[in-house]
Amino acid sequence: MYYFCVAFAIGLGVIFRVAHLDRLVYWGDEVYSSIRIFGYTTTEIYQAIAPNQLVTAQMLQQFQQFDPDRGLGAVLRSLAIEDAHITPLYFLLGHGWSRLFGSSIGNLRGFSVLCGLILLPAVYWLAIELFQRRRIALCATALVAISPTHLIFAQEARMYSLWTLLTIVAGAALLRAIRRKTWGSWLVFSLAMSASLYTHILAIVPLLGYGIYAIVLYWPDRPLRHRLIAASSLAGLSFLPWVWVFVTRQVVAQEDGTNKPLNLGEGVKNWFGLFRRMFVDLNTSLQDSFPMAIALISLAIGCAILSIIALYRLQRETPIQTWLFVGLLTFGLPIALVGHGLRGILPSRYLLPSSVGLFLAIGYLLGSRLSVTHPAKPPRPQRWLSASGLALLLLTGMASGGAHVQASNWWNKDFSDCNPAIARRINQSAHPLIISDGSGGPFFDYALSNIISLARIVPPNTQFQISSTPQPIDIATGDFSDRFVLTPSPALRESLQATYGNRLEPLIKMPYKYRGSHIYLWQINPAPPPITD
C-alpha cells in the first residue's frame, strides 16, 4: 500500500507538470527570458517603439520569436551587455530548445518542465546516496513531486527548475565521488558544479555548503582531499570567463520592484508563507478573509513545526555524514540571502534547492517510521501517525496541484496577474488603442515586459502607443472604438488626469498597488458633444 501511494503521488506530480502549459499568463519575467533566449536587448525594443508611434501586438511579439539570424552569440551578447548578473546556461539551452520545438508558451515552458521531471530521479538518487533505503528515497521523491512550489517553477520559463536540478545532481555526485573514490566520479561532480554556477550565480551558496561538508568530514583523507581540491578548482576555473563578464559589466542603479526596505513583520509573514507553500498552495492569501488568514497562519505554523521536528530527528537518529549534508543544503541558501542580499525579501524561487533538503528530512522522518527495518521499530501509534502525516501531505499537494493546473492565474505571476482580466475587457472592443509607458530602466524594464505580456493575449492587430520612459504622451488620433490606459506611471497618470479629468475612467482594480496605484486599467471616454442652442 505504501509503494502504491507514493507511486501514485509521483505519477500525479508528473501529470501536473505537463498539463496545461499555456494556460497561465506568460508574465513579465518570462517575457525577459524570451528576450534573452532569442538574443534581443531592451535597447533594441526601445528603438522599435518610439513615442507617439503606433505599434501592433504582433510587432511587439517579434521580440518573443526565434530569429535564425540571431544565434548563440547574440544570446551571450544580450546577457553580457544588460544582464551579466544572470549566468547564461539556461538561455543558451533555451535557445537550442526553441530552435527545435518553437517559441509558443507551451514550448518555452517545456524545457523547465523537462528539468522538473528529471529532478525527481535526481532526488531519488541523492536520497539513496544519503540513506541507502528505498522507502525513504521514494517518500522524499513523492514529496518533491507533489510540492506546489516545485510544480509552479517547473512550469515557468525561467532558470530555477534547471538550477535546482543541477544543485541536486551536484550533491548526489559529491556523495558518489566520496564513496567510489575515483577520478571519473570526481569529474562528474566538477562538471555538475560548473553547470550549476553557469545556471545561477547564487549556486555558489549550496556549492559552498557541499565544500564545507567534504572539508569537515573528509579533510584528513589525503587522496580525497586532493580530488576535492582538483574538482573544485576545475569548476572554479571554468567559471572565470563569466566572472570577468560580471566584474566588467556596466553597473546602473535602477528600480526594478525588488528594492524594498527591511521590515521584520513582512519578513516573518514571508517566511511562514514560504513554508506553507512548499506543502499546500491554493492561491489564497491573508487578505482574502479573516477565517482564511487564520487557516493559512495555522497551516504555516504546522508546516514549520513539522520541518523542525524532521530536522531534529534526523540529527538525533542518523550519522553526521547524513544529517550534516541535509542541514547544509537546507539552511545554507536562506541564511545567505536574508538581510542585505535582498533587503529583507526572500522570494520562494531562491529557496527551491534548499526545500529539497527539507523534503529529504521529512522523507526520513516519515519513511523510516513506516519501515520494518528501522533500527528501533516504532510503536504502532507512531507508525499510524507517520502514515497519516504522509497521507495528509500528499493529499494537500494533490489538491494544490489540481487547483494550479486549472487556473488561469497564480500568485507567482506578480505584476502580470492583472493581464487576463485586462485582455478580456480589451478584446470586447472592436478597434482599441492601448496607451502605456515603460519604467525607463536601461536593462530591465518591468513595465515594458508587462506590456509585452499583455500583447500575447490580445488580437495581433491591436494597436499600442508606448513611451519608453515615464512621461506624458500625445494620444494618437484615429478611428479607435476605445482608448485604454494600461498600468501608467504616476507621471503619465497625472498628465492624463490633468488633460481629461473625469473622462479618465478607472476600469479594473487589483488588491495590490502596481506603479503607485490599485487601478491597472483606465479608459479615456470620448468628449461629450457640444451643447447647441
C-alpha positions in Angstrom: 0.0 0.0 0.0 2.9 2.4 0.9 4.5 1.9 -2.5 1.3 2.3 -4.4 0.6 5.6 -2.6 4.0 7.2 -3.3 4.0 5.9 -6.9 0.6 7.4 -7.4 1.7 10.8 -6.0 4.8 10.8 -8.2 2.8 9.9 -11.2 0.3 12.7 -10.4 3.2 15.1 -10.0 4.4 14.2 -13.4 0.9 14.8 -14.9 0.6 18.1 -13.1 3.9 19.3 -14.6 3.0 18.6 -18.2 -0.7 19.7 -18.1 -2.0 23.0 -19.5 1.4 24.6 -20.0 -0.1 27.5 -21.9 -3.0 28.3 -19.6 -1.3 30.6 -17.0 -0.4 34.1 -18.1 3.2 34.4 -19.6 4.3 37.1 -17.1 7.0 39.8 -17.2 10.0 37.7 -16.0 9.2 35.0 -18.5 9.0 37.7 -21.2 12.5 38.7 -20.3 13.6 35.1 -20.5 12.3 35.0 -24.1 14.0 38.3 -24.9 17.4 36.9 -23.8 16.8 33.4 -25.3 16.2 35.0 -28.7 19.2 37.3 -28.4 17.4 40.7 -28.1 18.2 43.7 -25.8 16.0 46.2 -24.1 17.7 48.9 -26.0 16.5 47.3 -29.3 13.0 47.2 -28.0 13.1 50.9 -27.1 14.3 51.8 -30.5 11.4 50.0 -32.1 8.7 51.7 -30.1 9.4 55.4 -30.4 6.9 57.7 -28.5 3.7 58.6 -30.4 4.4 55.8 -32.9 1.7 53.1 -33.1 2.8 49.5 -32.9 0.8 46.4 -33.1 0.7 43.5 -30.7 2.2 41.3 -33.4 5.2 43.6 -33.8 5.8 43.5 -30.0 5.8 39.8 -30.2 8.7 39.8 -32.7 10.9 40.0 -29.6 9.4 36.8 -28.4 10.1 34.8 -31.5 13.0 32.8 -32.8 15.1 34.7 -35.4 17.5 32.5 -37.5 19.9 35.4 -37.8 20.4 35.6 -34.1 22.4 32.7 -32.8 24.1 31.7 -29.5 26.5 34.7 -29.9 23.5 37.1 -29.8 22.3 35.4 -26.6 25.6 35.8 -24.9 25.9 39.4 -26.1 22.4 40.3 -24.8 23.2 38.9 -21.3 26.8 40.3 -21.2 25.5 43.8 -22.1 22.4 44.0 -20.0 22.1 41.1 -17.6 25.6 40.0 -16.6 24.5 39.1 -13.1 22.4 36.3 -14.7 24.6 33.4 -15.9 23.9 32.1 -19.4 23.4 28.3 -19.4 19.6 28.3 -19.2 19.3 30.8 -22.0 21.7 29.0 -24.3 19.9 25.7 -23.7 16.6 27.5 -24.1 17.7 28.9 -27.5 18.5 25.4 -28.7 15.2 24.1 -27.3 13.2 26.8 -29.1 15.1 26.2 -32.3 13.9 22.6 -32.2 10.4 23.0 -30.8 9.3 26.6 -31.5 8.5 29.7 -29.4 5.0 29.1 -28.2 4.3 29.5 -24.5 3.9 25.7 -24.0 7.2 25.0 -25.8 9.2 27.7 -24.0 8.0 26.3 -20.7 8.6 22.8 -21.8 12.3 22.9 -21.1 11.6 23.8 -17.5 9.1 21.0 -17.3 11.8 18.6 -18.6 14.2 19.8 -15.8 11.4 19.4 -13.3 10.8 15.8 -14.4 14.4 14.9 -14.3 14.6 16.4 -10.8 12.5 13.5 -9.5 15.0 10.7 -10.2 17.8 13.1 -9.1 16.2 13.5 -5.7 15.8 9.7 -5.5 19.5 9.3 -6.4 20.5 11.8 -3.7 18.3 10.2 -1.1 19.7 6.7 -1.9 23.2 8.0 -1.5 22.3 9.6 1.9 20.1 6.9 3.4 20.6 3.7 1.4 17.0 2.9 1.9 14.5 2.8 -0.9 11.4 3.5 1.2 12.9 6.8 2.5 14.1 7.8 -1.0 10.7 7.2 -2.5 9.0 9.2 0.2 11.3 12.2 -0.3 10.8 11.9 -4.1 7.0 11.9 -3.7 7.1 15.0 -1.5 9.1 16.9 -4.1 6.9 15.6 -6.9 3.7 16.8 -5.3 5.2 20.0 -3.8 3.2 23.1 -5.0 6.4 25.2 -5.1 8.3 22.8 -7.3 5.3 22.4 -9.6 4.9 26.1 -10.0 8.5 26.7 -11.1 8.6 23.6 -13.2 6.0 25.3 -15.4 7.8 28.7 -15.6 10.1 29.7 -18.4 12.9 30.7 -16.0 16.1 29.1 -14.9 15.0 28.0 -11.4 14.0 24.4 -12.3 17.3 23.8 -14.1 19.2 25.3 -11.2 17.5 23.1 -8.7 18.2 20.0 -10.8 21.9 20.8 -11.2 22.3 21.6 -7.5 20.8 18.2 -6.5 22.8 16.3 -9.2 26.0 18.0 -7.8 25.1 16.9 -4.3 24.5 13.3 -5.3 27.6 13.3 -7.5 29.6 14.5 -4.5 28.4 11.7 -2.2 29.0 9.2 -5.0 32.5 10.5 -5.6 33.3 10.2 -1.8 32.0 6.7 -1.8 33.7 5.5 -5.0 36.9 7.5 -4.7 37.6 7.5 -8.5 38.8 10.4 -10.6 35.9 9.8 -13.0 33.3 10.3 -10.3 35.0 13.5 -9.1 35.0 14.8 -12.7 31.2 14.3 -12.8 30.9 16.3 -9.6 33.1 19.1 -11.1 31.0 19.3 -14.2 27.8 19.4 -12.2 29.3 22.3 -10.1 30.3 24.2 -13.2 26.9 23.7 -14.9 25.1 24.9 -11.7 27.2 28.0 -11.5 26.5 28.8 -15.1 22.8 28.5 -14.4 22.5 30.8 -11.4 25.2 32.9 -9.7 23.6 32.0 -6.3 24.6 28.4 -6.9 27.8 29.3 -5.1 25.9 29.1 -1.8 24.8 25.5 -1.8 28.0 24.5 -3.5 29.9 26.2 -0.7 27.8 24.1 1.7 28.9 21.0 -0.2 32.5 22.1 0.2 32.2 22.6 3.9 30.6 19.2 4.2 33.5 17.5 2.5 36.2 19.5 4.4 34.7 18.9 7.8 34.3 15.2 7.4 37.0 14.1 5.0 39.9 16.6 5.0 42.2 14.2 6.8 41.8 11.7 3.9 44.7 12.9 1.8 43.7 11.3 -1.6 40.1 12.5 -1.2 41.3 16.0 -0.2 43.4 16.2 -3.4 40.5 15.1 -5.5 38.2 17.6 -3.9 40.6 20.4 -4.5 41.1 19.4 -8.1 37.4 19.1 -8.8 36.6 22.4 -7.1 39.5 24.2 -8.9 38.4 22.9 -12.3 34.8 24.1 -11.7 36.0 27.5 -10.4 38.4 28.0 -13.4 35.6 27.1 -15.8 33.5 29.9 -14.4 36.2 32.6 -14.6 35.1 33.8 -18.0 31.7 34.8 -16.8 33.2 36.2 -13.6 35.2 38.6 -15.8 32.0 39.5 -17.7 30.2 40.2 -14.4 33.1 42.3 -13.0 33.4 44.4 -16.1 29.7 44.9 -16.6 28.1 48.4 -16.7 26.5 48.9 -13.3 23.3 51.0 -13.4 21.2 51.8 -10.4 17.5 51.3 -11.3 14.3 50.5 -9.5 13.1 47.0 -10.5 10.4 46.5 -7.9 12.5 44.4 -5.5 14.4 47.2 -3.7 12.3 47.4 -0.6 13.4 48.3 3.0 13.8 45.5 5.6 10.6 45.1 7.5 10.6 42.5 10.3 6.8 41.9 10.2 6.9 41.4 6.4 9.9 39.2 6.7 8.1 36.9 9.3 5.0 36.8 7.2 7.0 36.0 4.1 8.9 33.1 5.8 5.7 31.5 7.0 4.2 31.9 3.6 7.2 30.1 2.0 6.9 27.2 4.5 3.2 26.8 3.8 3.5 26.9 0.0 6.1 24.1 0.0 3.2 21.8 1.1 -0.1 23.4 0.3 -1.0 26.3 -2.1 -4.5 27.1 -3.3 -3.6 30.6 -4.5 -5.0 32.2 -1.4 -3.6 35.0 0.8 -4.1 36.5 4.2 -6.0 39.4 2.6 -8.8 37.1 1.4 -10.8 36.9 4.6 -10.2 36.7 8.4 -11.1 32.9 8.6 -8.8 32.3 5.6 -6.0 34.2 7.3 -6.4 32.1 10.5 -6.4 28.9 8.4 -3.3 29.9 6.5 -1.4 31.0 9.6 -2.2 27.7 11.3 -1.0 25.8 8.2 2.2 27.7 8.1 2.9 27.1 11.8 2.1 23.4 11.4 4.5 23.1 8.4 7.2 24.9 10.3 6.8 22.6 13.3 6.9 19.6 11.1 10.1 20.8 9.5 11.8 21.5 12.8 10.8 18.0 14.1 12.1 16.4 11.0 15.4 18.1 11.2 15.7 17.4 14.9 15.0 13.7 14.5 17.4 13.5 11.5 20.2 14.9 13.6 19.5 12.5 16.5 19.0 9.3 14.5 21.4 9.5 11.6 25.2 9.7 11.4 26.9 13.0 10.9 27.6 12.1 7.2 23.8 12.2 6.7 22.4 15.0 8.8 25.3 17.5 8.2 24.7 17.2 4.4 20.9 17.8 4.7 21.4 20.6 7.2 23.9 22.5 5.0 21.6 22.0 2.0 18.5 23.2 3.9 19.9 26.2 5.7 22.8 27.4 3.6 20.8 29.3 1.0 18.2 31.1 3.2 20.8 32.3 5.7 23.0 33.7 2.9 20.1 35.7 1.4 18.4 37.2 4.5 19.1 40.9 5.0 21.5 42.6 2.6 21.1 40.2 -0.3 17.5 41.0 -1.0 16.9 43.7 1.6 14.6 41.5 3.7 12.8 39.9 0.7 13.2 36.2 0.2 11.3 35.1 -3.0 10.4 31.4 -3.0 12.2 30.8 -6.2 15.5 31.2 -4.4 14.5 28.5 -1.9 14.0 25.7 -4.4 17.3 23.9 -3.8 17.0 24.4 0.0 13.5 23.0 0.0 14.8 19.7 -1.4 16.9 19.4 1.8 13.8 19.9 3.9 11.9 17.2 1.9 14.8 14.8 2.5 14.5 15.4 6.2 10.7 14.9 6.2 11.1 11.9 3.9 13.4 10.4 6.5 11.1 11.2 9.4 8.0 9.6 7.8 9.6 7.0 5.6 11.8 5.5 8.3 8.9 5.1 10.7 6.9 3.2 8.1 9.8 0.8 7.6 10.1 -2.5 9.4 13.9 -2.3 9.1 14.0 0.9 11.3 16.8 0.4 13.9 14.3 0.8 16.7 10.9 -0.3 15.3 8.4 2.5 16.2 5.3 1.5 18.2 2.1 1.1 16.3 0.6 4.6 17.3 3.8 6.2 15.9 3.6 4.3 12.7 0.0 5.2 12.3 0.8 8.9 13.0 3.5 8.8 10.3 1.3 7.2 7.8 -1.5 9.8 8.5 1.1 12.6 8.2 2.4 11.3 4.9 -1.1 10.8 3.5 -2.1 14.4 4.6 1.0 15.9 2.9 0.4 14.0 -0.3 -3.3 14.9 -0.3 -2.8 18.6 0.2 -0.1 18.6 -2.5 -2.5 16.8 -4.9 -5.2 19.3 -4.1 -2.8 22.2 -4.7 -1.6 20.8 -8.0 -5.2 20.2 -9.2 -6.1 23.8 -8.5 -2.9 25.1 -10.2 -3.3 23.2 -13.5 -6.9 24.5 -13.8 -6.1 28.1 -13.0 -5.6 31.0 -15.5 -3.5 33.0 -13.0 -1.4 32.3 -9.9 0.3 34.4 -7.2 3.8 33.9 -8.7 2.8 35.9 -11.8 3.3 39.0 -9.7 2.6 42.3 -11.6 1.2 40.5 -14.7 -1.6 38.8 -12.8 -3.9 41.6 -14.0 -3.4 40.8 -17.7 -6.0 38.0 -18.2 -8.8 40.3 -16.9 -7.5 43.3 -18.8 -7.3 41.2 -22.0 -10.9 40.1 -21.6 -12.0 43.7 -21.4 -9.9 44.9 -24.3 -10.9 42.0 -26.5 -14.6 43.2 -26.3 -13.6 46.3 -28.2 -13.8 46.4 -32.0 -10.7 48.7 -32.6 -8.9 49.5 -29.3 -5.8 51.6 -28.7 -3.7 50.7 -25.6 -1.6 53.5 -24.1 1.2 52.9 -21.7 4.8 53.7 -20.8 7.9 51.9 -19.6 9.8 52.4 -16.4 12.8 53.8 -18.3 15.1 51.0 -16.8 18.0 50.7 -19.2 18.4 47.0 -18.8 15.3 45.6 -17.2 12.0 47.4 -17.7 9.4 45.5 -15.7 6.6 47.8 -17.0 7.6 47.2 -20.6 7.7 43.4 -20.0 4.2 43.6 -18.7 3.0 45.3 -21.8 4.6 42.6 -24.0 3.0 40.0 -21.7 -0.4 41.5 -22.5 0.4 41.7 -26.2 0.4 37.8 -26.2 -3.3 37.6 -25.3 -4.9 40.3 -27.3 -5.6 40.2 -31.1 -2.4 40.6 -33.2 -3.7 43.8 -34.9 -4.3 45.5 -31.5 -2.7 49.0 -31.6 -0.3 50.1 -28.8 1.1 53.6 -28.2 4.1 53.3 -25.7 6.6 55.7 -24.3 9.9 54.1 -23.3 10.1 56.4 -20.2 7.5 57.7 -17.7 6.4 60.9 -19.4 3.2 62.4 -20.9 2.1 61.1 -24.3 0.3 62.9 -27.1 -2.6 60.5 -27.6 -2.8 59.3 -31.2 -5.8 60.4 -33.2 -7.7 57.9 -35.4 -10.8 55.8 -35.7 -10.4 53.9 -32.4 -13.5 52.5 -30.8 -11.9 52.7 -27.3 -8.7 54.2 -25.8 -7.4 52.3 -22.8 -4.5 53.2 -20.5 -2.6 50.2 -19.1 -0.8 50.5 -15.7 0.5 54.0 -16.3 3.4 55.5 -14.4 2.5 58.3 -11.9 3.8 60.9 -14.3 1.6 59.6 -17.2 -1.4 59.1 -15.0 -1.2 62.7 -13.6 -0.8 64.1 -17.1 -3.8 62.2 -18.4 -5.9 63.2 -15.4 -5.0 66.9 -15.9 -5.9 66.7 -19.6 -9.0 64.5 -19.5 -10.4 65.0 -15.9 -13.5 62.9 -15.3 -13.2 61.4 -18.8 -10.4 59.2 -17.5 -12.4 56.3 -16.0 -11.0 53.5 -13.8 -12.0 50.1 -15.1 -10.0 47.3 -13.4 -8.8 47.5 -9.8 -6.5 45.0 -8.2 -5.8 44.3 -4.5 -2.1 45.3 -4.7 -0.6 48.5 -5.9 1.4 48.5 -9.1 3.2 51.6 -10.2 1.7 53.5 -7.3 -2.0 52.7 -8.0 -4.6 50.0 -7.4 -6.1 50.8 -10.8 -4.5 48.7 -13.5 -6.7 49.7 -16.5 -8.3 53.0 -17.3 -10.4 54.2 -20.2 -10.4 57.6 -21.8 -14.1 58.3 -22.6 -15.0 60.4 -25.7 -15.7 64.1 -25.1 -19.4 64.9 -24.8 -21.0 66.6 -27.9 -21.0 70.4 -27.8 -24.2 72.0 -26.5 -26.1 73.8 -29.2 -29.0 76.2 -28.9 
